[in-house]
Amino acid sequence: MEEPTADFYMYFYSGHKGKFGHEFFRFEIDRRGRLKYSNNSNYRRDSLIRKELRMSPTLLEEIKRIIEDSEIMKESDERWPSRDENGRLQLEIRIGEKSINFETARITSLADIQNTKDPEGLRVLYYLVQDFKCLILSLISLHYKIKPLG
């Protein structure tokens, strides 16, 4: 087992409870590069998907670089909208001694953040989340060869 180079942890959750039950997209990455992925949608009677894989140290370092380049660690969620009936979005990151734990209303598009008290901070969060959703879904797809919906 390869030893981690620095303390690292990342957790992301976006979900809501609606007419199809509790639907969510969640992933967690630990300092050893273990990725845990869960996606629950009851739309069209889909069921819970859970996958786990191990990432290379190189990929883990790239993830850290993406986070640092985004400058999300400089943001604050104090002026972001609170979770509501439309759901919530949570992002927790720890890199070395620095850590954040944000919770806000679920963001479905850039239009959701335009009229908030901190559109710039939410824009940073939105684009980082989109980048990681694409990366995680690509990794899962490559590793497990999951067929996309539709």
NUDREN-490129 format. One record per residue: x, y, z of N, C-alpha, C in turn. Coordinates in steps of 0.02 Angstrom, whole numbers, padded with zeros to 5 digits, always signed. Each point is the difference from the previous one (the first is absolute). Example, Ala and Ser with C-alpha at 12.3 -4.5 7.8 and 13.67 -1.06 7.14 Angstrom:
! NUDREN-490129
+00660-00284+00390-00045+00059+00000+00045+00060+00000/-00018+00053-00036+00042+00059+00003-00039+00055+00037/
! end
This chain:
! NUDREN-490129
+00042-00059+00000-00042+00059+00000+00044+00062+00000/-00014+00045-00045+00039+00061-00005-00020+00050+00054/+00048+00031+00033-00014+00049+00051-00018+00067-00032/-00049+00034+00028-00018+00066-00026+00054+00051+00014/+00004+00050-00043+00051+00052+00008-00023+00055+00046/-00064+00013+00003-00027+00053+00043-00071-00017+00019/-00025+00030+00053-00068-00011+00021-00047+00029-00053/-00046-00042-00023-00048+00022-00051-00065-00037+00009/-00055+00037-00009-00066-00029+00002-00047+00046-00039/-00046-00031-00038-00049+00039-00037-00066-00038+00002/-00054+00037+00015-00067-00029+00001-00046+00049-00036/-00042-00027-00044-00049+00040-00036-00067-00035+00002/-00053+00039+00012-00068-00025-00001-00045+00053-00031/-00043-00022-00044-00053+00044-00026-00062-00043-00005/-00054+00022+00033-00059-00041-00002-00062+00036+00024/-00056-00034-00008-00064+00026+00022-00048-00058+00010/-00055+00015+00033-00054-00048+00009-00060+00028-00038/-00022-00038-00049-00055+00022-00042-00049-00055-00015/-00036+00006-00054-00051-00050-00016+00028-00069-00015/+00065-00003-00015+00032-00065-00013+00040-00024+00060/-00011+00031+00059+00036-00020+00060+00065+00040+00009/+00047-00029+00037+00064+00033+00013+00047-00014-00059/+00014+00052-00038+00044-00007-00057+00063+00040+00014/+00058-00030-00014+00063+00034+00015+00057-00025-00043/+00052+00041-00002+00064-00015-00032+00052+00014+00054/+00042-00049+00016+00048+00008+00055+00065-00035-00017/+00055+00032+00019+00064-00035-00004+00046+00022+00057/+00047-00043+00014+00048+00012+00054+00068-00026-00023/+00051+00040+00012+00069-00020-00018+00042+00006+00063/+00036-00053+00017+00042+00004+00059+00074+00010-00020/+00042+00007+00050+00071+00017-00013+00039-00056-00034/-00027-00059-00001+00033-00056-00034-00024-00008-00072/-00046+00045-00021-00025-00002-00068-00060-00045-00010/-00032-00021+00054-00059-00042-00007-00060+00046-00015/-00034-00014-00054-00060+00037-00021-00061-00044+00013/-00047+00027+00039-00065-00032+00010-00052+00044-00034/-00040-00031-00042-00049+00036-00040-00069-00031+00013/-00050+00043+00008-00069-00023+00007-00045+00047-00040/-00049-00029-00033-00049+00038-00037-00067-00034+00008/-00048+00036+00026-00066-00029+00010-00053+00040-00037/-00035-00033-00043-00055+00031-00037-00055-00052-00008/-00059+00019+00018-00057-00046-00008-00040+00017-00062/+00025+00048-00039-00032+00017-00064+00005-00061-00045/-00053-00018-00032-00004-00059-00043+00019-00064+00038/-00014+00000+00064+00014-00057+00044+00074-00019+00003/+00043+00049-00009+00072-00012+00009+00013-00015+00073/+00057-00028+00014+00016-00017+00069+00068+00030+00019/+00019-00011+00062+00062+00026+00027+00060-00032-00035/+00045+00043-00023+00063-00024-00030+00056+00017+00049/+00040-00049+00017+00058+00011+00044+00060-00032-00034/+00053+00039-00004+00062-00024-00030+00058+00025+00042/+00054-00037-00001+00060+00019+00036+00060-00018-00044/+00049+00045+00000+00062-00014-00037+00058+00036+00033/+00059-00019-00020+00060+00031+00027+00033+00040-00055/+00019+00063+00017+00032+00044-00049+00076+00000+00011/+00036+00014-00052+00073+00003+00005+00022+00062+00038/+00059-00001+00030+00026+00060+00034+00004+00060-00047/+00015-00011-00064+00003+00054-00049-00068+00033-00009/-00052-00040-00005-00067+00027-00006-00021+00037+00063/+00018-00026+00057-00015+00034+00063+00035+00068+00005/+00061+00003-00023+00036+00065-00001-00034+00048-00049/-00025-00025-00056-00035+00042-00048-00065+00027+00030/-00034-00040+00038-00061+00022+00034+00015+00056+00049/+00054-00008+00037+00021+00053+00046+00017+00064-00038/+00033-00007-00057+00018+00059-00040-00062+00036-00025/-00050-00038-00023-00062+00029-00024-00034+00040+00057/-00001-00029+00059-00030+00034+00058+00038+00064+00015/+00066-00004+00003+00039+00060+00016-00007+00054-00053/+00001-00020-00064-00008+00049-00054-00069+00033+00000/-00050-00035+00024-00068+00029+00002-00006+00055+00052/+00043-00001+00051-00001+00047+00056-00063-00008+00043/-00032-00058-00002-00059-00013+00041+00016+00004+00074/+00063-00014+00019+00019+00000+00071-00001+00071+00029/-00003+00051-00043-00003+00070+00023-00072+00024+00009/-00048-00040-00022-00070+00021+00002-00031-00012+00069/-00058+00029+00010-00039-00009+00061-00073-00009-00020/-00034-00043+00035-00071-00012-00016-00048+00042+00043/+00026+00047+00036-00041+00041+00045-00056+00037-00036/+00012+00023-00061-00051+00038-00038-00034-00042-00053/+00009-00065+00002-00032-00044-00049-00069-00020+00025/-00046-00015-00045-00067-00020+00021+00001-00065+00041/-00042-00003+00050-00006-00060+00041-00036-00055-00038/+00011-00061+00020-00037-00055-00031-00074+00013+00006/-00037-00026-00048-00072+00013-00002-00037-00061-00025/-00064+00009-00017-00041-00057-00023+00025-00029-00066/+00041+00037-00036+00029-00025-00063+00062-00042+00011/+00023-00005+00062+00056-00043+00015+00061+00038+00026/+00055-00035+00003+00061+00031+00025+00060-00025-00039/+00053+00039+00004+00065-00018-00028+00050+00008+00056/+00042-00051+00009+00051+00003+00052+00067-00018-00031/+00051+00039+00019+00068-00013-00023+00047+00007+00060/+00036-00053+00013+00050+00001+00054+00067-00019-00031/+00051+00040+00015+00068-00013-00026+00049+00013+00057/+00048-00045+00006+00055+00009+00046+00065-00015-00038/+00044+00049-00003+00067-00009-00030+00050+00024+00052/+00037-00046+00030+00048+00020+00051-00037+00032+00058/+00021+00060+00019-00030+00037+00056-00061+00040-00020/-00012+00009-00065-00057+00040-00024-00061-00044-00008/-00058+00027+00019-00062-00038-00011-00058+00048-00010/-00050-00024-00037-00063+00035-00009-00056-00050+00007/-00058+00023+00019-00060-00042+00002-00058+00046-00017/-00020+00000-00063-00053+00044-00024-00066-00038-00006/-00054+00035+00015-00066-00026-00013-00043+00057-00026/-00035-00013-00053-00042+00052-00031-00060-00034-00033/-00044+00040-00026-00056-00026-00039+00028-00035-00062/-00036-00049-00024+00021-00037-00059+00003+00048-00060/+00053-00005-00038+00010+00042-00059-00010-00043-00062/-00049+00017-00041-00012-00040-00060+00025+00034-00063/+00010+00066+00003+00027+00036-00057+00030+00067+00023/+00036+00033-00045+00028+00065+00017-00054+00051+00016/-00059-00008-00029-00055+00047+00013-00019+00000+00075/+00010-00056+00033-00017-00005+00072+00042+00047+00043/+00059+00020-00024+00045+00039+00043+00001+00074-00017/-00031+00020-00054+00004+00069-00023-00025+00051+00051/-00054-00014+00035-00030+00049+00045+00014-00015+00073/+00056-00032+00014+00019-00015+00070+00045+00055+00026/+00015-00002+00065+00043+00050+00031+00073-00009-00017/+00020-00058-00025+00070-00014-00018+00004-00040-00065/-00020+00030-00056+00000-00037-00064+00071-00022-00021/+00051+00040+00016+00068-00019-00020+00024-00063+00037/-00013-00002+00065+00020-00058+00039-00037-00062-00021/-00065+00007-00013-00039-00057-00023+00019-00022-00070/+00023+00047-00041+00023-00017-00067+00063-00044+00004/+00045+00017+00046+00060-00041+00012-00020-00071+00019/-00048-00004+00048-00024-00065+00022-00033-00038-00058/-00043+00033-00038-00036-00031-00054+00048-00031-00052/+00049+00039-00022+00045-00026-00051+00045-00056+00027/+00021+00005+00062+00040-00054+00030-00041-00064+00004/-00062+00006+00023-00044-00057+00005-00012-00032-00069/-00011+00042-00051-00011-00027-00067+00062-00038-00025/+00059+00029+00013+00062-00034-00020+00006-00068+00033/-00014-00002+00065+00007-00064+00036-00054-00050-00018/-00061+00023-00013-00051-00047-00023+00022-00033-00065/+00025+00040-00046+00024-00028-00064+00057-00049+00010/+00048+00019+00042+00057-00043+00014-00022-00066+00032/-00041+00004+00051-00022-00059+00036-00041-00046-00045/-00047+00028-00038-00040-00041-00045+00043-00032-00055/+00051+00036-00023+00046-00029-00050+00039-00058+00030/+00025+00010+00061+00038-00054+00033-00043-00062+00010/-00061+00011+00025-00045-00057+00011-00017-00034-00066/-00014+00040-00051-00017-00028-00065+00058-00040-00029/+00060+00026+00004+00059-00035-00025+00014-00064+00039/-00008+00005+00065+00017-00057+00043-00052-00056-00004/-00064+00020-00002-00054-00050+00002-00038-00006-00066/+00015+00043-00048-00034-00001-00065-00076+00003+00008/-00022+00049+00040-00072+00010+00009-00028+00034-00061/-00057-00024-00024-00032+00032-00057-00038+00062+00024/+00007+00057-00034-00037+00060+00021-00075-00009-00010/-00038+00037+00040-00073-00002-00006-00021+00035-00064/-00056-00020-00027-00029+00038-00054+00012-00030-00065/
! end
